[in-house]
């Protein structure tokens, strides 16, 4: 479906800015005399921002296609407000893209030890500073688990058996398997789930590299990355905190070694080891669902058993409403706006990407 002229031009402008930022960074890196450690940090930051831009560009494309479809299908005054709302979302996404480009160039400014990039960036900054109209921000909604809900060793052992690396308890296994077998993606969420599948596949190589040495499936890590960081690679896999420092929220102070800034791969390795996922070998449906729920915390199961954890089941028929909206605060009327991990796995199975014996 072709883009509208306005959205197509906005998209081209954003890509031009991104490409210019990449060009400046490439040229500056060639000129700069950096020692090995500083060069490593520079390259790591570059890759993180590129991942960020790729994710946002991917979503921009998705929404732009939806707008094109609406332009073709909806005519007349009754649909004017709907089309205006989506146009506003497109403008907001364009601002997100340009803001990310500004961040990229600002980082280049800080990392360089020779050269004066300000002159090179001046014309691009002028474009970015131009008004883009009234915009709406796009939020990567998270289900913030309560600090008290993060399972301690005793709580985890009670649910799993002898410990984190033990088999899933029989009654839990039946619960997971039954819910997954009965799960259906909500029709009104199918388009969003399809986009999440595309993002998962786009990042597959990085997930495979992170999980491969430990036998952890790429799709398991990808679902955590989706839920904790919205597929953005400049956030800790532990909880979505920025990689520029150790984690602040639960679990705080991770990784304990290295830093103060980390690459996504360094953080992911620490998160997987911290959760003892490198010791887990049951990657059946029940084994994966148990570990996803454990990653977020068993607060729903222990304190709100009437609500299927949205971390797992959001966007499916297994979940309706109720969620933690802040640490320790549960709202029975709130509805998760994230795709659940089990729902994403259901989509992968439906498409034949993942299979279970």
C-alpha positions as CSV (number, residue, x, y, z in Angstrom):
1,X,0.0,0.0,0.0
2,X,1.6,3.3,-1.1
3,X,2.3,5.9,1.5
4,X,0.6,9.3,1.5
5,X,2.7,12.2,0.2
6,X,3.0,13.7,3.7
7,X,4.0,10.5,5.4
8,X,6.3,9.5,2.6
9,X,8.2,12.8,2.7
10,X,8.4,12.6,6.5
11,X,9.9,9.1,6.3
12,X,12.4,10.2,3.6
13,X,13.5,13.2,5.7
14,X,14.0,10.9,8.8
15,X,16.0,8.4,6.8
16,X,18.2,11.2,5.3
17,X,18.9,12.5,8.8
18,X,19.8,9.0,10.0
19,X,22.1,8.3,7.0
20,X,23.8,11.7,7.4
21,X,24.4,10.9,11.1
22,X,25.9,7.5,10.1
23,X,28.1,9.1,7.5
24,X,29.4,11.7,10.0
25,X,30.1,9.0,12.5
26,X,31.9,6.8,10.0
27,X,34.1,9.6,8.8
28,X,34.8,10.9,12.3
29,X,35.8,7.4,13.5
30,X,38.3,7.2,10.7
31,X,39.9,10.5,11.7
32,X,39.9,10.0,15.4
33,X,42.9,8.7,17.3
34,X,41.2,6.6,20.0
35,X,42.8,4.0,22.3
36,X,41.4,0.5,22.1
37,X,39.0,0.8,25.1
38,X,37.6,4.2,23.9
39,X,37.1,2.8,20.4
40,X,35.3,-0.2,21.8
41,X,32.9,2.0,23.7
42,X,32.4,4.2,20.6
43,X,31.6,1.2,18.4
44,X,29.3,-0.3,21.0
45,X,27.3,3.0,21.3
46,X,27.1,3.2,17.5
47,X,25.5,-0.2,17.3
48,X,23.1,0.5,20.2
49,X,21.8,3.7,18.5
50,X,21.6,1.9,15.1
51,X,19.4,-0.8,16.8
52,X,17.3,1.9,18.3
53,X,16.8,3.7,15.0
54,X,16.1,0.4,13.2
55,X,13.3,-0.4,15.7
56,X,11.7,3.0,15.4
57,X,12.0,3.0,11.6
58,X,10.4,-0.4,11.5
59,X,7.4,0.8,13.5
60,X,7.2,4.0,11.5
61,X,6.8,1.8,8.3
62,X,4.2,-0.3,10.0
63,X,2.0,2.7,11.0
64,X,2.6,4.4,7.7
65,X,1.2,1.4,5.8
66,X,-1.8,1.4,8.1
67,X,-2.4,5.1,7.3
68,X,-2.1,4.4,3.6
69,X,-4.7,1.6,3.9
70,X,-7.1,4.0,5.8
71,X,-6.6,6.7,3.2
72,X,-7.7,4.2,0.5
73,X,-10.6,2.7,2.5
74,X,-12.1,5.5,4.5
75,X,-13.8,8.4,2.8
76,X,-16.1,11.2,4.0
77,X,-16.4,13.4,7.0
78,X,-17.2,10.6,9.6
79,X,-13.6,9.3,9.3
80,X,-11.8,12.6,9.3
81,X,-11.0,12.5,13.1
82,X,-9.6,8.9,12.8
83,X,-7.3,9.8,10.0
84,X,-6.2,12.9,11.8
85,X,-5.3,10.9,14.9
86,X,-3.1,8.5,12.8
87,X,-1.5,11.4,11.0
88,X,-0.6,12.8,14.4
89,X,0.9,9.5,15.4
90,X,3.1,9.5,12.3
91,X,4.3,13.0,13.2
92,X,5.1,11.7,16.6
93,X,7.1,8.8,15.2
94,X,9.0,11.2,12.9
95,X,10.0,13.2,16.0
96,X,11.2,10.0,17.7
97,X,13.3,9.2,14.8
98,X,14.9,12.6,14.6
99,X,15.4,12.7,18.4
100,X,17.3,9.4,18.1
101,X,19.5,10.9,15.3
102,X,20.3,13.9,17.6
103,X,21.3,11.5,20.3
104,X,23.5,9.7,17.9
105,X,25.3,12.8,16.8
106,X,25.6,14.1,20.3
107,X,27.4,10.9,21.2
108,X,29.8,11.4,18.3
109,X,30.6,14.8,19.6
110,X,31.4,13.5,23.0
111,X,33.5,10.5,21.8
112,X,35.7,12.3,19.3
113,X,39.1,13.4,20.4
114,X,40.0,15.2,17.2
115,X,38.1,17.2,14.6
116,X,35.2,19.6,15.0
117,X,31.9,17.9,14.1
118,X,29.8,20.9,15.0
119,X,30.4,22.5,11.6
120,X,29.5,19.3,9.8
121,X,26.3,18.9,11.9
122,X,25.1,22.4,11.6
123,X,22.8,22.0,8.5
124,X,21.4,18.7,9.9
125,X,20.7,20.3,13.2
126,X,18.8,23.1,11.4
127,X,16.5,20.5,9.8
128,X,15.9,18.8,13.1
129,X,15.1,22.1,14.9
130,X,12.3,22.9,12.4
131,X,8.8,22.7,13.8
132,X,7.1,19.4,13.0
133,X,3.6,20.4,14.1
134,X,1.7,19.1,17.0
135,X,2.9,15.5,17.8
136,X,1.9,12.6,20.0
137,X,4.5,10.5,21.7
138,X,4.7,6.8,21.3
139,X,5.2,4.8,24.5
140,X,6.7,1.4,24.9
141,X,4.3,0.4,27.7
142,X,5.8,-1.9,30.3
143,X,4.3,-4.0,33.0
144,X,6.4,-2.8,35.9
145,X,6.7,-5.7,38.4
146,X,6.5,-4.7,42.0
147,X,9.8,-5.0,43.8
148,X,8.1,-7.2,46.4
149,X,6.9,-9.5,43.6
150,X,10.3,-10.3,42.3
151,X,10.7,-13.9,43.6
152,X,13.3,-14.7,46.2
153,X,15.0,-18.0,46.4
154,X,12.4,-19.4,48.8
155,X,9.4,-18.3,46.7
156,X,11.0,-19.7,43.5
157,X,11.7,-23.0,45.1
158,X,8.2,-23.3,46.3
159,X,6.9,-22.9,42.8
160,X,9.5,-24.8,40.9
161,X,10.6,-27.5,43.2
162,X,14.1,-27.7,44.7
163,X,15.5,-24.6,43.0
164,X,15.7,-22.4,40.0
165,X,17.2,-25.1,37.8
166,X,14.7,-27.8,38.9
167,X,11.8,-29.1,36.8
168,X,8.5,-27.2,36.7
169,X,6.1,-28.5,39.3
170,X,3.5,-30.9,37.9
171,X,0.4,-28.7,38.6
172,X,2.1,-25.6,37.1
173,X,3.1,-27.6,34.0
174,X,-0.5,-28.6,33.4
175,X,-1.7,-25.0,34.0
176,X,0.8,-23.6,31.4
177,X,0.2,-26.4,28.8
178,X,-3.6,-26.1,29.1
179,X,-3.6,-22.3,28.9
180,X,-1.2,-22.3,25.9
181,X,-3.3,-24.9,24.1
182,X,-6.4,-22.8,24.5
183,X,-4.8,-19.5,23.8
184,X,-6.0,-17.5,20.8
185,X,-4.6,-14.1,19.6
186,X,-7.3,-11.5,19.9
187,X,-8.4,-10.4,16.4
188,X,-8.1,-6.7,17.3
189,X,-4.5,-7.3,18.3
190,X,-3.4,-9.4,15.4
191,X,-1.8,-6.5,13.5
192,X,0.3,-5.5,16.5
193,X,1.4,-9.1,17.1
194,X,2.5,-9.4,13.5
195,X,4.7,-6.3,13.9
196,X,6.2,-7.9,17.0
197,X,7.0,-11.0,15.0
198,X,8.8,-8.9,12.4
199,X,10.8,-7.2,15.0
200,X,11.7,-10.5,16.7
201,X,12.9,-11.9,13.4
202,X,14.8,-8.7,12.5
203,X,16.9,-9.1,15.7
204,X,17.2,-12.9,15.7
205,X,20.9,-13.0,15.1
206,X,21.7,-11.0,18.2
207,X,19.3,-13.1,20.3
208,X,20.9,-16.3,19.0
209,X,24.4,-15.0,19.8
210,X,23.3,-14.2,23.4
211,X,21.6,-17.4,24.1
212,X,23.5,-19.9,21.9
213,X,26.4,-20.6,24.3
214,X,23.9,-21.5,27.1
215,X,21.3,-23.3,25.0
216,X,18.7,-20.6,25.5
217,X,16.3,-20.2,22.6
218,X,16.6,-17.0,20.6
219,X,12.8,-16.4,20.8
220,X,12.9,-16.7,24.6
221,X,15.4,-13.9,24.9
222,X,13.6,-11.9,22.2
223,X,10.4,-11.9,24.1
224,X,12.1,-10.6,27.3
225,X,13.8,-7.9,25.2
226,X,10.4,-6.9,23.8
227,X,8.8,-6.7,27.2
228,X,11.6,-5.1,29.2
229,X,13.0,-2.7,26.5
230,X,10.6,-2.5,23.5
231,X,13.2,-4.1,21.2
232,X,15.6,-1.2,21.9
233,X,19.3,-2.2,22.3
234,X,20.4,0.7,24.5
235,X,18.6,-0.7,27.6
236,X,19.5,-3.4,30.1
237,X,17.8,-6.8,29.5
238,X,17.2,-7.0,33.3
239,X,14.6,-4.3,33.5
240,X,14.9,-1.7,30.7
241,X,17.2,0.7,32.5
242,X,19.7,2.6,30.3
243,X,23.0,0.9,29.5
244,X,24.9,4.1,30.4
245,X,25.1,2.9,34.0
246,X,24.2,-0.1,36.3
247,X,20.6,-0.9,36.8
248,X,18.6,1.3,39.2
249,X,15.3,-0.5,39.4
250,X,14.9,-4.1,40.6
251,X,17.3,-5.9,40.2
252,X,19.5,-2.9,41.1
253,X,23.2,-2.6,40.7
254,X,23.6,-5.0,37.7
255,X,26.0,-5.9,36.3
256,X,28.1,-5.8,39.4
257,X,31.4,-5.8,37.4
258,X,32.6,-3.7,34.6
259,X,31.0,-0.4,33.5
260,X,30.0,2.2,34.2
261,X,28.6,1.8,30.6
262,X,27.8,-1.6,29.1
263,X,27.0,-3.1,25.7
264,X,23.7,-4.8,25.3
265,X,25.6,-8.2,25.0
266,X,27.4,-7.6,28.3
267,X,24.1,-6.8,30.1
268,X,22.2,-9.7,28.5
269,X,24.9,-12.2,29.6
270,X,24.6,-10.9,33.2
271,X,20.8,-10.9,33.1
272,X,20.7,-14.5,31.9
273,X,23.2,-15.7,34.5
274,X,21.5,-13.6,37.2
275,X,18.3,-15.5,36.5
276,X,20.2,-18.8,36.3
277,X,18.8,-19.3,32.8
278,X,22.2,-20.7,31.8
279,X,21.4,-23.6,34.0
280,X,17.9,-24.3,32.7
281,X,17.4,-27.0,30.1
282,X,13.6,-27.4,29.9
283,X,12.6,-25.3,26.9
284,X,9.2,-27.0,26.4
285,X,6.1,-24.8,26.4
286,X,5.7,-25.1,30.1
287,X,9.4,-24.6,30.8
288,X,9.6,-21.4,28.8
289,X,6.3,-20.0,30.2
290,X,7.5,-20.7,33.7
291,X,10.8,-18.9,33.2
292,X,9.1,-15.9,31.6
293,X,6.8,-15.6,34.5
294,X,9.6,-16.1,37.0
295,X,11.6,-13.3,35.1
296,X,8.8,-10.8,35.8
297,X,7.7,-12.2,39.2
298,X,4.9,-14.4,40.5
299,X,2.9,-11.5,42.0
300,X,-0.1,-12.2,39.9
301,X,-0.2,-15.9,40.7
302,X,0.4,-15.4,44.4
303,X,-1.8,-12.3,45.1
304,X,-4.1,-11.9,42.1
305,X,-4.8,-15.5,40.8
306,X,-8.0,-14.2,39.1
307,X,-5.7,-12.4,36.6
308,X,-3.6,-14.3,34.1
309,X,-0.2,-12.6,34.1
310,X,-0.2,-10.0,31.2
311,X,3.5,-10.5,31.0
312,X,2.6,-13.9,29.5
313,X,-1.0,-13.6,28.1
314,X,-1.7,-10.0,27.1
315,X,-3.2,-9.7,23.6
316,X,-4.7,-13.2,23.9
317,X,-8.0,-14.6,25.1
318,X,-6.4,-15.7,28.3
319,X,-6.1,-12.1,29.6
320,X,-8.7,-9.4,30.0
321,X,-7.7,-6.7,32.5
322,X,-5.8,-6.0,35.7
323,X,-2.1,-5.2,36.0
324,X,0.6,-3.7,38.2
325,X,0.8,-0.1,37.2
326,X,3.7,0.8,39.5
327,X,5.9,-1.0,42.0
328,X,3.5,-2.7,44.5
329,X,0.4,-1.0,43.1
330,X,-2.2,-3.2,41.3
331,X,-5.1,-1.7,39.3
332,X,-7.9,-4.2,38.6
333,X,-9.2,-2.1,35.8
334,X,-5.9,-1.3,34.0
335,X,-5.3,-3.2,30.7
336,X,-1.8,-4.1,29.5
337,X,-0.9,-2.5,26.1
338,X,2.1,-4.9,25.6
339,X,2.1,-8.2,23.7
340,X,2.6,-11.0,26.2
341,X,5.4,-13.5,25.8
342,X,3.1,-16.5,25.6
343,X,1.0,-14.7,23.0
344,X,4.2,-14.0,20.9
345,X,5.1,-17.7,21.3
346,X,1.6,-18.7,20.1
347,X,2.1,-16.5,17.0
348,X,5.5,-18.1,16.3
349,X,4.0,-21.6,16.6
350,X,1.0,-20.6,14.4
351,X,3.5,-19.4,11.7
352,X,5.6,-22.5,11.9
353,X,8.7,-20.6,13.1
354,X,8.8,-22.5,16.4
355,X,7.7,-26.1,17.0
356,X,7.4,-28.4,20.0
357,X,7.4,-32.2,20.0
